Amino acid sequence: MMSDASPVGSAAHAGGDKPGTGRFWALALGSIGVVFGDIGTSPLYAFKESIHHINAERDGLLLRDDVLGVISLMLWSLIIVVTMKYVLLLLRLDNRGEGGTLSLMALLQRTVGRRTPLLFVVALIAAGMFFGDALLTPAMSVLSALEGLTVIPELQGRVEPFIVPGALGLLIGLFLIQKKGTSLVGALFGPVCLVWFLTLGGLGIWHIAQDGAQILMAISPHYAVSFLMTHSVLGFVVLGSVFLTVTGAEALYADMGHFGRKPIAAMWTWLVLPALALNYLGQGAMVLAHPETTGNPFFMMAPDVLQIPLVILATLATIVASQAVITGAYSLTQQAVQLGLLPRLQIVNTSASEHGQIYMPQINYLLLAGVVILVLAFKSSSALASAYGVSVIGTMITSSLLIFIAARRVWKKSVWLSALIVAPFLIVESVFLASNMLKLPSGGYVPLLIAAVLMLVMWTWVRGTKILLARTRKDVTVQDVFKGLEVSPPHTAKGTAVFLTADADAAPTALLHNLKHNKVLHEHNVILNVRTAQVPYVPDEKKVEIVEIFDNLDRITLNFGYMETPNVSRGLSLAKKCGFSFDIMHTSFFLSRRTLLADGKWGMPLWQDHLFIFLSRNATNATEFFRIPTSRVVELGSQMTI
């Protein structure tokens, strides 16, 4: 999960890792919901699905060592994967305060000096796998919460037909309110999840005390190793469900830019990890004492009088987790667009006061459609568990590969030391991956299919963009054009003409068309290039670069970070402070609008040409995306085959 909708804003990167005491606790409270919302709902289903395999294999006979082994596997998965990898290692690999796989890729790309094929492939896999997880998390979490109603004696046998419609109603409502901004749900993030984690820990302590402290022996890794060694195939199958314990761990790194390393690490160490560990231990103690509770151990932990409040609290927690994943999808998509991996998409800022709160309508409704299809297709959390986790482990393995590259390039470690750093994580994650592959026939193919589709879209867009740039690049430079105009000057129009171009070295197509068809050149002309830096944010003093080419021609480059929304109007206003004479009422923006035709002769097969054209036609127009005043835009069209 990756998120950007923080109820406390995203000022953590402004304050670094040393916020004031008050700010620290505000960030810490916000992180409880946004960062830990996904992994915090794992107790709803992780232990239930793990022991389900044992029950199915042994016709309901659950041995003491089986429970101790499963709980031990869960505890040590949390310690190795989350604490050691994410908290102690990955949180130290920030890109000027920002985290996340794409952010780390940008850091490595800046360090290496270019986007290598390995970095590109890893970025495609990470982004694709994340979207597979983003679709499954809301469906899995909300269904798990509502299924808690089935353990209430008064509702047994009557509530089952309403679980799927209820889940659909909650999820559809959640997606429909996204355009209003995340402040409404965001205000619940921290407080709801704080109560949730305290409840998890409290239920765990109660059952450890009530049902016997022998479950505490599961803290020893001996039981985890013994379980795997004595159960062979069954142990391997159980690992696939044990992995559900750590789904959502990637949010610790992805949300670092919004909360800072220290608040996230502190909340994990002193609240989230103890609460999760105590709850899993409590579930294990209860199942040992009352084997009949294996059907839904989490909700059976609560006394009868508290089961309905627990279902309500669990539903609120899963809504928070779902909201965090949804806004994480917006954040990741924004990064992918800025880094050139996806076409321009509409980005709506939903808060005037808090940075990073955005809404992307296309992504929102794609996610809504996908989640509805998943709920209708799988109908229960147990069925969805077969699909859940496959995409998450893919994301984790890609981050481990990036750690190796970072150790070599950023930390300047030797190959052997870099390999030694990541080897324990890759070994554990490879075992989890192999175990999750057993889920493929029963639904594990779903997130992989989603990831494959998105990876194909990104690969097509990057490849098609390069081909299109090469096709439109002219051998003639801007300097050549203007030198030629000295011999045969065109008519001069008053005002300023700004020509937006992706290639700052070549003459813009709109400029050439204007000269060819209109025989006109303005008094003052600007070649404008908008670039995305390999850093999350670019300070105002470094956003604008101005180069005077001729008396009536300037080249202006506007630099924006990959976490920022490009704004040409604001960029030109900053240029005025650098001496650029600019009056919006006497300025025209000339843009090229191309109609693309497919012929399959320029480097991509015909079907991929058609896909690229489809993406291009559905991309947000440059005027809206770059925040250019619509009343000052002139578009010049042309046709081109690719």
Helices and strands as residue ranges (DSSP letters): H 12-15, H 21-34, H 37-40, G 42-44, H 46-58, H 64-77, I 78-87, G 90-92, H 101-112, H 117-146, G 147-151, G 153-155, H 160-176, G 178-180, H 183-211, G 213-219, H 221-242, G 243-246, H 251-254, H 256-259, H 261-267, I 268-272, H 273-289, G 291-295, H 297-300, G 304-306, H 307-338, E 348-349, E 358-359, H 361-378, H 381-385, H 390-409, H 415-437, G 440-442, H 445-472, H 478-487, E 491-500, H 509-513, I 514-518, E 520-532, G 540-542, E 544-550, E 553-560, H 568-577, G 584-586, E 587-597, H 606-617, H 622-625, G 630-632, E 633-641
